Amino acid sequence: MADIPDDDSELLGKTTDEIAADLAHRDFIMKHGLIRELRKEDRPNEEEIMRQNVERHIANSTPWTRVSSMFSSNDLLRETDLCKTGRMAKDMPVVVGGLAGTAVAIARVVSAYDEFVRSNKLTSFCTPEMAKRRAADYTMLKALTFGLSTGIKATLLAGGCYTFPLMISAMQGKTSFWEYAVGWGSACSLYCINRGRRSMLIAALVGFVPGLLYGSINLLIARKLQVTFEDMYRNQVSALVRSSQDLSGSMLQ
């Protein structure tokens, strides 16, 4: 049976003094940074790691992911500027169209009843009750038809002037000066779709010029206030990456 040594020198291959000397050399090497991989300044900190993750997420994003992020229903992102802008872009055209259609329908009620009376249609019915009922039907039909058509056109205009340019910004990943020109021109052209191609072309030019001017001014102000699409998208991605890192850290604890 082999003798068991009193110390660990034969098992470890080194004596206790030699191991202590190696540890001292290790401390000296780490203290003075003789090995580049062990230098603290070469190790990325949490902020640098998060910045790299944000840049990687932005670089790998697609037009669809950017558009969907603008209308995201994630509770962690609902209070970001991009989601607030997306909700406004989704709701504002509907609200504008509803208000415009309602106002026009109410105004049309008075004019439609006056038209019915002036056309002497009240005298073509046998009883006053029937005449009143037909007058009410005529008035409501005209008001609903005119109000609905006006509301749809107002929704189209509001969407083309505000929502469509934001969609273009999301698809290209940045805010530019020409997207409002395209949005305003397209909206005005579609507004005159029932008036012929000549009217559509003129309306497109009428909307294109002020849209180009507004887009240029909007771009300058957005860059000054740091509320361009790329700024808002970067902030949203940063919030998403930060929440993911916090969740991973809490799971590891």
Backbone bond lengths (Angstrom), bond angles and torsions (degrees), N, CA, C in turn:
res aa  C-N    CA-C-N  psi(-1)  N-CA   C-N-CA  omega(-1)  CA-C   N-CA-C  phi
1 M - - - 1.464 - - 1.517 108.88 -
2 A 1.339 118.32 129.92 1.463 122.51 -176.04 1.508 109.98 -70.65
3 D 1.354 113.75 145.20 1.456 119.08 178.10 1.516 110.63 -74.62
4 I 1.311 116.53 138.52 1.467 121.69 177.47 1.517 108.41 -90.10
5 P 1.343 118.75 123.95 1.468 120.29 -177.80 1.515 110.77 -66.79
6 D 1.361 113.07 154.56 1.457 118.68 179.66 1.518 112.67 -71.18
7 D 1.331 118.42 -29.76 1.477 120.90 178.59 1.516 109.62 -117.29
8 D 1.349 115.58 -174.26 1.478 121.14 -177.54 1.513 112.33 -97.77
9 S 1.308 118.37 14.28 1.468 119.55 -173.27 1.515 112.12 -64.20
10 E 1.351 117.04 -40.59 1.452 118.30 -179.22 1.518 111.58 -75.94
11 L 1.332 116.98 -32.61 1.466 119.59 179.79 1.518 111.28 -71.66
12 L 1.321 118.18 -42.47 1.461 122.14 -178.25 1.514 112.46 -85.54
13 G 1.325 117.94 -18.81 1.450 120.21 -178.44 1.510 112.94 87.03
14 K 1.357 117.80 -10.26 1.458 122.64 -179.59 1.516 108.75 -137.16
15 T 1.319 113.95 150.71 1.453 118.73 176.42 1.513 110.29 -78.20
16 T 1.321 115.20 169.76 1.463 120.47 179.88 1.513 111.10 -63.24
17 D 1.315 118.02 -37.43 1.471 121.19 179.22 1.524 111.08 -66.90
18 E 1.351 116.79 -38.53 1.465 120.03 179.00 1.532 111.02 -67.21
19 I 1.317 116.59 -39.28 1.468 119.91 177.59 1.517 110.59 -65.02
20 A 1.330 117.18 -41.55 1.469 120.53 177.76 1.521 111.12 -62.63
21 A 1.342 116.73 -38.07 1.470 119.78 178.39 1.523 111.01 -66.20
22 D 1.335 117.11 -40.13 1.477 120.30 177.38 1.520 111.15 -63.00
23 L 1.326 116.19 -41.46 1.465 119.03 178.47 1.518 111.21 -64.62
24 A 1.312 116.86 -36.81 1.468 119.84 176.92 1.516 110.69 -64.81
25 H 1.323 117.00 -41.04 1.467 120.23 176.97 1.527 110.48 -64.02
26 R 1.328 115.77 -39.07 1.470 118.91 178.22 1.523 111.22 -61.75
27 D 1.329 115.40 -44.53 1.465 118.58 178.85 1.522 110.83 -62.59
28 F 1.320 117.13 -38.79 1.468 120.79 179.40 1.527 110.81 -65.57
29 I 1.329 116.12 -42.04 1.469 120.59 -179.15 1.522 110.90 -65.06
30 M 1.329 116.18 -43.90 1.466 119.34 -179.40 1.521 111.84 -70.21
31 K 1.342 116.68 -34.72 1.461 120.20 -178.48 1.513 111.44 -67.58
32 H 1.321 117.03 -41.04 1.463 121.40 -176.48 1.526 112.65 -95.74
33 G 1.322 118.34 0.24 1.452 121.29 175.24 1.504 114.47 64.66
34 L 1.334 116.75 41.63 1.457 119.75 -178.62 1.525 112.12 -73.00
35 I 1.332 117.14 -20.97 1.467 121.58 176.24 1.526 108.02 -109.29
36 R 1.319 116.99 121.86 1.463 121.52 -171.64 1.518 112.17 -61.83
37 E 1.340 117.30 -38.06 1.455 119.79 -177.51 1.523 112.81 -65.85
38 L 1.333 117.19 -19.77 1.458 120.45 -177.82 1.515 113.06 -95.71
39 R 1.316 117.63 -1.18 1.459 119.82 179.11 1.521 110.12 -72.57
40 K 1.310 116.06 137.95 1.456 120.59 -178.33 1.514 111.98 -67.43
41 E 1.351 114.88 -34.34 1.459 116.19 -177.09 1.514 112.13 -70.21
42 D 1.353 117.36 -18.94 1.457 120.29 178.48 1.521 112.57 -87.15
43 R 1.307 117.19 -7.73 1.456 120.28 178.84 1.526 109.85 -89.90
44 P 1.300 118.26 124.68 1.472 118.75 -179.71 1.526 111.65 -67.45
45 N 1.340 116.07 134.24 1.456 120.21 177.77 1.524 109.94 -84.19
46 E 1.314 115.99 -178.27 1.461 119.94 -176.18 1.522 111.89 -64.69
47 E 1.334 116.64 -38.67 1.463 119.54 179.57 1.521 111.14 -64.64
48 E 1.335 116.13 -40.11 1.460 119.32 179.14 1.527 110.86 -67.39
49 I 1.319 116.43 -39.40 1.467 119.75 177.99 1.527 110.60 -63.72
50 M 1.334 116.73 -42.26 1.457 120.09 179.20 1.523 110.76 -65.11
51 R 1.338 116.33 -40.59 1.465 119.42 179.11 1.521 110.62 -62.75
52 Q 1.334 117.20 -41.46 1.459 120.48 178.34 1.525 111.28 -64.48
53 N 1.326 116.79 -39.93 1.468 119.91 178.13 1.525 111.62 -65.32
54 V 1.331 116.52 -39.27 1.466 120.59 178.20 1.520 110.29 -64.00
55 E 1.330 116.58 -46.20 1.463 120.06 179.82 1.526 111.22 -63.14
56 R 1.327 116.54 -38.20 1.466 120.07 178.95 1.531 110.81 -67.03
57 H 1.327 116.25 -40.23 1.467 120.49 179.13 1.524 110.47 -64.87
58 I 1.313 117.30 -42.30 1.467 120.71 179.74 1.522 110.63 -67.13
59 A 1.335 116.83 -41.24 1.465 120.21 -179.20 1.528 111.76 -65.41
60 N 1.324 117.47 -32.35 1.465 121.32 -178.40 1.531 113.26 -90.28
61 S 1.322 117.54 -0.78 1.464 120.11 -178.65 1.525 110.82 -71.89
62 T 1.317 115.63 151.87 1.459 123.05 178.24 1.528 109.01 -115.77
63 P 1.330 118.00 165.05 1.473 118.92 176.35 1.523 112.96 -53.78
64 W 1.329 117.34 -38.39 1.463 119.64 -178.87 1.523 111.16 -67.96
65 T 1.337 118.19 -42.32 1.465 119.94 179.75 1.522 111.27 -65.40
66 R 1.322 117.51 -34.64 1.465 119.84 178.92 1.522 111.05 -70.79
67 V 1.326 116.77 -40.05 1.467 119.36 177.87 1.525 110.66 -66.64
68 S 1.331 116.95 -44.37 1.466 120.02 -179.41 1.523 111.62 -66.43
69 S 1.330 117.57 -31.55 1.467 119.71 178.16 1.521 111.37 -67.63
70 M 1.320 116.98 -27.49 1.460 120.21 179.13 1.529 111.05 -69.83
71 F 1.326 117.11 -28.89 1.463 121.63 179.44 1.529 111.33 -111.62
72 S 1.329 116.96 27.47 1.459 121.42 -176.66 1.527 110.93 -66.96
73 S 1.332 115.66 142.22 1.464 121.79 176.84 1.525 111.95 -103.71
74 N 1.327 116.61 11.80 1.461 121.38 178.55 1.525 109.78 -64.15
75 D 1.328 116.35 129.62 1.466 120.35 -177.98 1.521 112.07 -63.08
76 L 1.331 117.25 -29.36 1.461 120.34 179.91 1.521 112.33 -72.06
77 L 1.329 117.21 -20.48 1.462 120.87 -174.70 1.521 113.17 -112.22
78 R 1.317 117.73 -0.73 1.462 120.30 -174.22 1.522 112.58 -63.07
79 E 1.326 117.20 -30.42 1.456 120.67 -177.11 1.521 113.30 -93.54
80 T 1.316 118.22 5.35 1.459 119.93 175.89 1.525 109.60 -75.71
81 D 1.325 115.13 155.93 1.465 119.72 -177.51 1.527 111.96 -62.29
82 L 1.333 116.95 -34.30 1.461 119.65 -178.38 1.522 111.21 -67.48
83 C 1.327 117.98 -41.76 1.465 120.54 178.63 1.524 111.10 -68.58
84 K 1.326 117.41 -37.41 1.461 119.80 176.28 1.522 110.61 -63.16
85 T 1.330 116.73 -41.49 1.464 120.39 177.15 1.520 110.93 -64.91
86 G 1.338 117.03 -39.17 1.459 120.38 178.16 1.517 112.44 -64.49
87 R 1.336 117.22 -41.13 1.468 119.57 177.66 1.523 110.92 -64.71
88 M 1.327 116.75 -39.28 1.459 119.55 177.84 1.524 110.73 -65.87
89 A 1.333 116.61 -40.13 1.463 120.08 178.94 1.519 111.79 -65.93
90 K 1.323 117.35 -28.64 1.468 120.88 -180.00 1.519 112.01 -83.20
91 D 1.320 117.10 -36.45 1.463 120.59 -173.36 1.527 113.23 -90.76
92 M 1.332 117.13 -32.79 1.457 119.40 -172.71 1.531 113.36 -61.50
93 P 1.351 120.46 -46.00 1.469 118.59 178.48 1.522 113.23 -59.23
94 V 1.338 116.95 -38.10 1.467 120.02 179.82 1.524 110.73 -66.77
95 V 1.332 116.60 -42.59 1.466 120.44 179.60 1.522 110.64 -65.33
96 V 1.325 116.80 -45.04 1.469 120.29 179.48 1.523 110.51 -62.19
97 G 1.330 116.93 -45.06 1.459 119.88 178.51 1.511 112.87 -63.35
98 G 1.336 117.10 -40.57 1.464 120.16 178.60 1.513 112.80 -64.89
99 L 1.335 116.65 -43.88 1.464 119.72 179.43 1.523 111.45 -66.24
100 A 1.338 116.35 -43.50 1.463 119.44 -179.90 1.525 111.05 -65.10
101 G 1.333 116.85 -44.39 1.457 119.62 179.47 1.514 113.01 -63.93
102 T 1.334 116.88 -39.79 1.467 120.19 178.93 1.519 111.47 -65.79
103 A 1.336 116.30 -44.38 1.466 119.86 -179.66 1.523 111.58 -63.27
104 V 1.317 116.53 -42.76 1.465 120.12 -179.70 1.524 110.61 -68.58
105 A 1.327 117.45 -38.40 1.467 120.00 179.25 1.524 111.21 -63.57
106 I 1.333 117.09 -41.04 1.464 120.00 178.43 1.523 110.90 -64.54
107 A 1.334 115.78 -42.61 1.462 118.77 178.56 1.525 111.40 -66.59
108 R 1.325 116.13 -32.33 1.461 120.27 -178.16 1.528 111.74 -72.77
109 V 1.322 117.90 -24.41 1.465 120.62 179.21 1.522 110.44 -58.61
110 V 1.327 116.19 -46.16 1.468 120.38 -177.99 1.517 111.03 -65.64
111 S 1.333 115.96 -47.16 1.467 118.84 -177.33 1.524 111.70 -68.62
112 A 1.337 117.80 -35.01 1.465 120.06 179.89 1.528 111.12 -67.24
113 Y 1.312 117.36 -41.50 1.465 119.48 177.93 1.523 110.65 -65.05
114 D 1.317 117.09 -38.91 1.465 120.46 177.95 1.521 110.64 -64.19
115 E 1.336 117.15 -39.14 1.462 120.57 177.20 1.527 110.52 -62.89
116 F 1.312 116.42 -42.09 1.462 120.40 -179.13 1.530 111.04 -63.21
117 V 1.327 116.64 -40.57 1.467 120.20 -179.87 1.517 110.79 -69.60
118 R 1.338 116.54 -43.01 1.466 120.20 -177.40 1.523 112.53 -66.55
119 S 1.316 116.94 -26.17 1.465 119.27 179.67 1.524 112.50 -83.01
120 N 1.359 116.61 5.35 1.467 122.71 177.02 1.525 112.76 60.93
121 K 1.316 117.17 26.27 1.462 119.19 178.84 1.522 112.14 -74.85
122 L 1.336 116.19 -16.53 1.458 118.39 177.75 1.525 111.93 -65.80
123 T 1.332 116.67 -29.90 1.471 120.58 -176.68 1.521 113.06 -82.93
124 S 1.336 117.72 -5.48 1.468 119.93 -176.72 1.521 112.71 -90.44
125 F 1.328 117.79 3.30 1.458 121.39 -179.80 1.529 109.49 -112.25
126 C 1.304 114.91 154.95 1.470 120.20 -173.22 1.520 112.85 -73.38
127 T 1.321 117.31 -41.04 1.463 120.23 -174.59 1.523 110.10 -120.93
128 P 1.326 118.21 154.09 1.475 121.28 176.61 1.522 112.69 -61.29
129 E 1.335 117.41 -34.98 1.457 120.09 -179.86 1.522 111.49 -63.94
130 M 1.347 116.11 -42.78 1.458 119.97 178.07 1.523 110.78 -65.56
131 A 1.329 117.11 -38.56 1.460 120.69 179.16 1.527 110.87 -64.16
132 K 1.325 116.88 -42.34 1.466 120.16 179.11 1.524 111.27 -65.05
133 R 1.343 115.53 -39.51 1.464 119.01 -179.62 1.525 110.62 -65.89
134 R 1.326 117.21 -42.61 1.459 120.08 178.34 1.530 111.03 -67.22
135 A 1.325 117.16 -36.44 1.464 119.95 177.33 1.529 110.95 -64.79
136 A 1.335 116.46 -40.68 1.466 120.10 178.22 1.524 111.30 -66.07
137 D 1.349 116.73 -41.15 1.462 119.93 178.32 1.522 110.93 -62.85
138 Y 1.321 116.17 -44.59 1.463 120.69 -179.51 1.526 110.40 -62.77
139 T 1.326 116.08 -44.50 1.467 120.45 -178.11 1.522 111.52 -64.28
140 M 1.331 117.53 -45.71 1.461 120.90 -178.93 1.522 111.66 -66.41
141 L 1.338 116.70 -38.87 1.457 119.80 179.26 1.523 111.08 -63.24
142 K 1.327 116.68 -45.72 1.458 120.55 179.22 1.528 111.15 -64.25
143 A 1.334 116.19 -42.59 1.467 119.90 -178.67 1.529 111.21 -65.04
144 L 1.333 116.96 -44.63 1.457 120.06 -179.32 1.520 111.65 -66.63
145 T 1.330 116.35 -42.79 1.464 119.90 -179.10 1.520 111.29 -63.49
146 F 1.336 115.75 -49.10 1.455 119.83 -177.76 1.531 111.08 -68.99
147 G 1.331 116.85 -39.83 1.464 119.95 178.78 1.516 112.40 -65.68
148 L 1.343 116.77 -40.33 1.456 120.32 179.64 1.521 111.53 -66.33
149 S 1.334 116.85 -44.78 1.464 119.60 179.61 1.525 111.16 -64.11
150 T 1.332 116.58 -40.85 1.462 119.70 178.50 1.523 111.23 -66.60
151 G 1.331 117.33 -40.00 1.459 120.51 178.42 1.519 112.51 -62.95
152 I 1.333 116.45 -40.93 1.462 120.26 178.38 1.523 110.49 -64.65
153 K 1.323 116.72 -43.26 1.464 119.73 179.14 1.522 111.58 -65.31
154 A 1.334 116.78 -40.05 1.467 119.82 178.37 1.530 110.91 -65.63
155 T 1.334 116.87 -39.12 1.465 120.29 176.44 1.516 110.94 -63.16
156 L 1.324 116.21 -41.66 1.457 120.95 178.74 1.523 111.30 -63.47
157 L 1.323 116.55 -43.03 1.464 120.13 179.14 1.528 111.44 -64.97
158 A 1.328 116.42 -46.29 1.469 119.70 -179.47 1.527 111.33 -64.25
159 G 1.330 116.25 -40.88 1.457 119.17 178.15 1.515 112.54 -65.91
160 G 1.334 116.40 -39.97 1.457 119.52 178.78 1.511 113.26 -69.61
161 C 1.325 116.48 -31.85 1.469 120.34 -177.61 1.521 112.54 -84.05
162 Y 1.333 118.66 -22.08 1.466 119.53 -175.98 1.531 112.80 -126.05
163 T 1.323 117.81 -50.87 1.460 120.38 -174.37 1.520 112.25 -73.49
164 F 1.331 116.66 -45.67 1.462 120.34 -177.31 1.528 112.44 -60.97
165 P 1.349 120.24 -43.89 1.470 119.09 175.65 1.526 113.23 -60.00
166 L 1.325 117.52 -36.90 1.465 119.66 177.21 1.527 111.58 -66.21
167 M 1.322 116.33 -36.43 1.461 119.84 176.65 1.529 110.50 -63.87
168 I 1.330 116.53 -39.82 1.465 119.72 177.31 1.520 110.22 -63.70
169 S 1.338 117.13 -42.97 1.467 120.81 178.00 1.526 111.02 -59.81
170 A 1.337 116.27 -41.89 1.465 119.73 -179.92 1.525 111.24 -66.26
171 M 1.316 117.44 -40.24 1.460 120.06 -177.96 1.521 112.07 -68.05
172 Q 1.339 117.25 -37.41 1.457 119.02 179.02 1.524 112.74 -91.00
173 G 1.326 117.74 -9.92 1.452 121.50 174.91 1.503 115.57 82.24
174 K 1.317 118.15 11.90 1.462 121.00 179.27 1.518 109.38 -161.51
175 T 1.331 114.72 159.91 1.461 121.23 177.28 1.520 109.15 -88.40
176 S 1.324 116.55 135.76 1.463 121.68 178.59 1.520 109.08 -132.38
177 F 1.325 116.19 175.70 1.465 120.61 -175.07 1.520 112.60 -89.01
178 W 1.321 118.92 -18.96 1.460 120.86 -171.37 1.528 113.15 -92.51
179 E 1.332 118.12 -13.17 1.468 119.68 -174.35 1.525 112.32 -66.96
180 Y 1.337 117.06 -33.59 1.468 119.27 177.32 1.524 110.74 -71.48
181 A 1.317 117.05 -32.77 1.461 119.71 175.71 1.524 110.50 -62.95
182 V 1.324 116.69 -43.17 1.467 120.77 178.31 1.525 110.63 -66.61
183 G 1.323 116.91 -43.74 1.461 120.30 -179.21 1.512 112.91 -64.73
184 W 1.327 116.81 -47.79 1.466 119.92 -179.25 1.522 111.14 -66.55
185 G 1.329 116.72 -41.97 1.461 119.38 179.16 1.513 112.46 -63.90
186 S 1.340 117.23 -41.83 1.466 120.75 179.16 1.522 111.44 -66.17
187 A 1.336 116.71 -41.34 1.465 120.04 -179.42 1.525 111.27 -64.56
188 C 1.321 116.96 -44.62 1.473 119.98 179.36 1.521 111.39 -65.86
189 S 1.330 116.46 -35.83 1.463 119.60 178.87 1.526 111.20 -66.65
190 L 1.332 117.42 -44.15 1.463 120.40 178.35 1.523 112.01 -67.93
191 Y 1.326 116.87 -28.54 1.464 120.34 177.77 1.532 110.90 -62.10
192 C 1.327 116.72 -31.61 1.474 121.60 -178.11 1.521 111.56 -103.99
193 I 1.334 117.34 28.09 1.457 119.96 -174.95 1.524 112.34 -66.05
194 N 1.331 117.82 -27.78 1.465 120.38 -178.84 1.524 112.59 -89.69
195 R 1.330 117.03 8.19 1.465 120.44 -178.69 1.525 113.17 -110.81
196 G 1.307 117.17 7.10 1.448 119.67 177.02 1.521 112.86 102.32
197 R 1.342 114.89 162.49 1.461 119.92 -176.83 1.520 112.89 -67.95
198 R 1.312 117.35 -33.04 1.462 120.25 179.15 1.531 110.72 -63.79
199 S 1.321 115.81 -45.54 1.464 119.39 178.31 1.526 111.15 -65.73
200 M 1.331 117.26 -36.43 1.461 119.93 177.77 1.526 111.43 -64.08
201 L 1.324 116.93 -40.21 1.463 120.59 179.37 1.522 111.38 -66.40
202 I 1.322 116.18 -43.55 1.470 119.87 178.66 1.526 110.50 -63.71
203 A 1.331 116.32 -42.84 1.465 119.96 179.31 1.528 111.28 -64.08
204 A 1.335 116.71 -36.75 1.465 119.81 178.12 1.524 111.20 -63.60
205 L 1.331 116.64 -41.71 1.467 120.22 178.08 1.523 111.10 -67.23
206 V 1.335 116.33 -39.15 1.467 120.53 178.86 1.530 110.64 -62.99
207 G 1.319 117.44 -38.54 1.458 119.93 178.61 1.520 113.52 -80.28
208 F 1.341 117.12 -27.00 1.462 120.80 -176.41 1.528 112.12 -67.79
209 V 1.326 117.21 -43.20 1.472 120.70 -174.53 1.532 111.89 -65.32
210 P 1.345 120.00 -55.07 1.472 117.92 177.71 1.524 112.81 -65.12
211 G 1.339 117.38 -29.43 1.462 119.57 176.33 1.517 112.08 -64.75
212 L 1.333 116.15 -38.78 1.463 120.17 177.27 1.521 111.06 -65.70
213 L 1.323 116.45 -41.51 1.465 120.50 178.08 1.529 110.87 -64.94
214 Y 1.323 116.32 -45.91 1.462 120.10 179.98 1.524 111.00 -64.69
215 G 1.329 117.02 -40.42 1.460 120.10 179.77 1.517 112.51 -62.91
216 S 1.326 117.40 -38.30 1.465 120.73 178.94 1.523 110.88 -66.11
217 I 1.344 116.12 -45.83 1.469 119.67 178.99 1.528 110.61 -65.70
218 N 1.328 116.16 -41.56 1.468 120.25 179.92 1.522 111.55 -62.48
219 L 1.325 117.11 -37.84 1.464 120.59 179.92 1.525 111.10 -65.30
220 L 1.328 116.92 -42.81 1.466 120.51 179.18 1.529 111.16 -63.33
221 I 1.332 116.10 -45.00 1.469 119.58 -179.28 1.532 110.71 -67.64
222 A 1.329 117.06 -40.85 1.469 120.32 -179.28 1.525 111.33 -64.04
223 R 1.323 117.16 -39.38 1.468 119.48 177.43 1.522 111.19 -67.87
224 K 1.324 115.96 -36.65 1.463 119.40 179.30 1.522 110.90 -66.11
225 L 1.329 116.86 -41.05 1.466 121.81 -178.65 1.527 113.02 -89.94
226 Q 1.351 116.68 -2.24 1.467 122.29 -179.32 1.532 112.04 58.30
227 V 1.325 114.74 47.87 1.467 120.46 177.16 1.527 110.59 -124.74
228 T 1.333 117.22 27.29 1.453 119.60 172.57 1.525 109.40 -69.48
229 F 1.324 116.18 168.22 1.463 118.48 -178.78 1.519 110.87 -61.39
230 E 1.333 117.62 -41.81 1.456 119.22 -178.59 1.530 111.92 -64.05
231 D 1.337 116.93 -34.96 1.471 119.78 176.70 1.530 111.06 -67.19
232 M 1.331 116.32 -47.00 1.465 119.49 -179.29 1.523 111.50 -66.12
233 Y 1.334 117.09 -37.59 1.464 119.73 179.33 1.526 110.97 -68.29
234 R 1.331 117.16 -38.74 1.456 120.43 177.74 1.536 110.80 -63.37
235 N 1.322 116.58 -42.42 1.465 119.91 178.27 1.528 111.38 -63.65
236 Q 1.330 116.22 -38.55 1.465 119.07 178.97 1.521 111.37 -67.12
237 V 1.334 116.51 -43.47 1.467 119.90 178.29 1.527 110.44 -64.16
238 S 1.333 117.15 -38.51 1.466 120.45 177.82 1.524 110.87 -61.95
239 A 1.320 116.84 -41.92 1.464 120.12 177.85 1.526 111.00 -64.32
240 L 1.334 116.90 -39.29 1.465 120.45 179.39 1.522 111.34 -67.06
241 V 1.339 116.76 -43.86 1.468 120.53 179.78 1.524 110.63 -66.55
242 R 1.321 116.93 -40.07 1.465 120.47 179.63 1.535 111.15 -63.54
243 S 1.324 116.21 -42.43 1.468 119.04 178.59 1.523 111.25 -66.17
244 S 1.338 117.25 -35.33 1.469 120.34 177.88 1.519 111.10 -66.94
245 Q 1.342 116.38 -41.05 1.463 119.43 178.07 1.525 111.62 -66.45
246 D 1.331 116.45 -40.20 1.466 119.54 177.94 1.525 111.13 -63.66
247 L 1.336 116.34 -38.99 1.464 119.97 178.62 1.522 111.23 -66.39
248 S 1.344 116.45 -40.81 1.467 119.81 178.57 1.522 110.91 -65.59
249 G 1.346 116.24 -39.69 1.456 119.58 178.88 1.514 112.62 -65.43
250 S 1.325 117.24 -39.54 1.469 120.25 179.24 1.527 111.68 -68.76
251 M 1.328 117.53 -31.51 1.463 120.24 178.49 1.527 111.33 -72.63
252 L 1.339 116.34 -30.59 1.458 119.37 -179.66 1.518 112.47 -77.92
253 Q 1.330 116.65 -21.66 1.457 119.60 -178.04 1.538 111.39 -76.94
